[in-house]
């Protein structure tokens, strides 16, 4: 009987040692895997010499590839429309429901015009698509106005969503981004981009180059183009895109793109000059490819 117990103890000991060995092997495999999947943009040298006041480039895991003044709170203009889209899609409201533009949707802040005149009617989906791809302010405002509880409830929902994403230095004041109090840091916007990527309609709309809609029953169609000219550049593979501009914010651009087969997020804020965000994006891409 003692011999049997001794044999059992030896067997259990061998099993324990085998389990420990297997566990160590598993950890080693994970470490090797992590090492092999490390971003090849993680140790870049030199400077891309960007002209944007704030810039942040991260890889798919959230690791920072490049940063410049990422914690300064700045107006974000129409980048706001990404938050607008997420709140609408989270609400579960019918995307097929028709929305009609009214005088309440006019821009009394910047006095910008719109081809969506009073009485123009489109589905909620189409309004969302125009707000995202062509930065249509009246479309974005109409989305907020027709939210359950009206515009005030919509703005509350925007700020609640921002807090849920950990955007602690951000605030939203209107769905179109016309007010200067739509503010965020580059760090916070990186979180917003990551969240927006999980919405297929947002990625589809923000990367569509052209769209035709029929808001008037007795007129021809309206044709809209995307505000991001990089979508026409074959060297770019863009999964999500949004531009923004008001005087106080400067030119802004956020994107998710594949560079050399790796997904990266690009945040550019307060660029001076209409083409500067696109120039900065190309400078970034060249710098990353040259130094990787």
MIDORO-260097 format. One line per 2 residues: number of its first residue (from 1); their letters; for each residue z, y negated, x negated of C-alpha. Coordinates in steps of 0.02 Angstrom, whole numbers. Each point is the difference from the previous one (the first is absolute). Example, Ala and Ser with C-alpha at 12.3 -4.5 7.8 and 13.67 -1.06 7.14 Angstrom:
% MIDORO-260097
1	AS	390:225:-615; -33:-172:-69
***
This chain:
% MIDORO-260097
1	XX	0:0:0; 43:-118:-144
3	XX	-168:40:-79; -89:-47:162
5	XX	90:-167:12; -35:-36:-183
7	XX	-185:37:27; -3:-113:153
9	XX	80:-143:-97; -127:20:-140
11	XX	-141:1:126; 66:-157:86
13	XX	16:-86:-169; -179:43:-44
15	XX	-60:-65:169; 98:-162:-27
17	XX	-76:-25:-172; -173:36:70
19	XX	26:-127:140; 56:-132:-125
21	XX	-150:35:-111; -118:-15:148
23	XX	82:-163:54; -20:-73:-175
25	XX	-182:54:-2; -28:-83:168
27	XX	77:-163:-61; -109:7:-156
29	XX	-155:25:106; 47:-150:107
31	XX	26:-106:-155; -168:52:-70
33	XX	-81:-37:167; 82:-171:9
35	XX	-58:-38:-176; -179:51:36
37	XX	-7:-102:160; 69:-157:-80
39	XX	-108:-152:32; -125:-29:-139
41	XX	24:-186:34; 186:7:-44
43	XX	-14:-63:-179; -136:-132:1
45	XX	-7:-128:-139; -47:-182:1
47	XX	-12:-118:148; -129:-9:140
49	XX	17:-192:1; 8:-21:188
51	XX	-9:-169:85; 101:51:153
53	XX	178:-69:1; 74:168:51
55	XX	-75:171:-34; 60:179:18
57	XX	-93:161:-34; 84:167:35
59	XX	-56:181:-6; 12:123:145
61	XX	181:41:-43; 51:-183:3
63	XX	14:-16:-189; -47:-173:-63
65	XX	-159:-12:-103; 2:-190:-14
67	XX	110:-136:71; 4:-190:-2
69	XX	128:-104:94; 23:135:132
71	XX	164:-63:75; -49:-177:47
73	XX	-10:-25:189; -170:-72:47
75	XX	-99:-35:158; -116:147:32
77	XX	-123:-70:128; -109:134:83
79	XX	78:142:-98; 118:-14:148
81	XX	-129:87:107; 41:168:-79
83	XX	175:-15:73; -75:-53:166
85	XX	-107:156:2; 144:117:-40
87	XX	109:-74:138; -140:18:128
89	XX	-36:180:-51; 185:44:-1
91	XX	18:-68:177; -109:135:78
93	XX	-93:-129:103; -170:57:61
95	XX	-134:-44:-126; -130:10:138
97	XX	83:-133:108; -105:-156:13
99	XX	70:-166:-62; -72:-168:47
101	XX	12:-152:-113; 87:-150:82
103	XX	49:-176:-53; 166:70:-58
105	XX	-93:85:-143; -71:-159:-78
107	XX	60:-52:-172; 108:-154:18
109	XX	67:15:-179; -158:-4:-107
111	XX	-122:-47:138; -119:138:-55
113	XX	-143:47:114; -55:169:66
115	XX	-153:82:73; 116:82:126
117	XX	-5:-134:133; 115:-8:151
119	XX	-49:144:113; -60:113:-140
121	XX	57:177:40; 18:147:-118
123	XX	106:156:-9; 164:-6:-93
125	XX	-79:112:-131; -144:-121:-28
127	XX	119:-149:-10; 100:95:-130
129	XX	-155:44:-99; -63:-180:-3
131	XX	171:-64:-51; 5:121:-146
133	XX	-178:1:-66; -56:-178:38
135	XX	172:-82:12; -35:-62:177
137	XX	148:-113:42; -24:-6:188
139	XX	-13:190:5; 165:16:-94
141	XX	85:-130:109; -60:85:159
143	XX	75:163:-62; 170:-84:-18
145	XX	-14:-92:165; -36:160:98
147	XX	142:98:-81; 137:52:124
149	XX	119:-148:11; -128:-121:-72
151	XX	-16:-87:-167; 186:-22:-34
153	XX	32:187:19; -150:37:-109
155	XX	64:-108:-144; 170:85:15
157	XX	-88:169:-10; -93:-57:-156
159	XX	160:-47:-89; 87:159:58
161	XX	-143:102:-71; 10:-95:-165
163	XX	185:39:-15; -31:184:36
165	XX	-123:4:-146; 128:-78:-117
167	XX	-91:-167:-8; 162:-96:-28
169	XX	-80:-162:-60; -130:-17:138
171	XX	-11:-87:167; -135:-15:133
173	XX	-29:-144:122; -166:36:86
175	XX	-126:144:10; -147:-92:-81
177	XX	88:-67:-155; -34:-182:42
179	XX	179:-59:-28; 68:-26:-176
181	XX	157:95:52; -95:163:-12
183	XX	71:37:-172; 26:146:-118
185	XX	12:48:-182; -129:105:-89
187	XX	132:137:-12; 23:1:189
189	XX	-187:0:32; -17:157:-105
191	XX	113:85:127; -106:-68:143
193	XX	-159:69:-78; 77:172:-21
195	XX	52:1:183; -169:-65:62
197	XX	-91:141:-91; 75:124:123
199	XX	-95:-79:146; -180:67:9
201	XX	-59:-143:110; 62:-127:-127
203	XX	-85:83:-147; -160:20:101
205	XX	-3:-179:64; 44:-84:-164
207	XX	-139:92:-93; -136:-23:131
209	XX	-128:-122:-67; -81:-51:166
211	XX	38:17:184; -90:-49:160
213	XX	95:-39:161; -49:-54:175
215	XX	134:-120:66; -113:-86:128
217	XX	-86:87:146; -151:-114:2
219	XX	-26:-33:-184; -54:97:-151
221	XX	117:82:-125; 104:-86:-133
223	XX	-12:69:-177; 146:-12:-119
225	XX	13:35:-187; 147:51:-109
227	XX	84:-140:-97; 15:108:-158
229	XX	-162:-8:-98; 58:139:-117
231	XX	-39:126:138; -184:-30:-37
233	XX	26:36:-185; -45:182:-35
235	XX	117:7:-150; 150:-18:117
237	XX	72:141:106; 114:-91:123
239	XX	112:87:128; 86:-154:73
241	XX	-34:-186:-15; 59:-168:67
243	XX	-33:-178:-53; 96:-156:45
245	XX	-11:-188:-19; 88:-158:53
247	XX	26:-152:-113; 182:40:-32
249	XX	-34:183:-42; -156:-19:-104
251	XX	-121:146:-4; 85:168:26
253	XX	-63:178:-9; 81:170:19
255	XX	-89:166:-21; 23:184:-25
257	XX	-139:68:-109; -46:147:-109
259	XX	-27:-47:-183; -57:137:-116
261	XX	54:127:131; 176:-69:20
263	XX	63:-90:155; 74:-171:-35
265	XX	64:-145:105; -49:-177:-48
267	XX	94:-155:59; -67:-172:-48
269	XX	82:-159:67; -34:-186:-15
271	XX	-166:5:-90; -86:-167:-24
273	XX	-184:6:45; -93:95:134
275	XX	-62:137:-117; 154:13:-111
277	XX	80:152:86; -163:97:-18
279	XX	-17:-57:-181; 180:51:-35
281	XX	-32:169:81; -149:30:-113
283	XX	99:-58:-152; 139:120:46
285	XX	-118:145:23; -87:-34:-167
287	XX	167:-16:-89; 63:164:73
289	XX	-159:97:-41; -14:-72:-176
291	XX	180:37:-49; 31:167:88
***
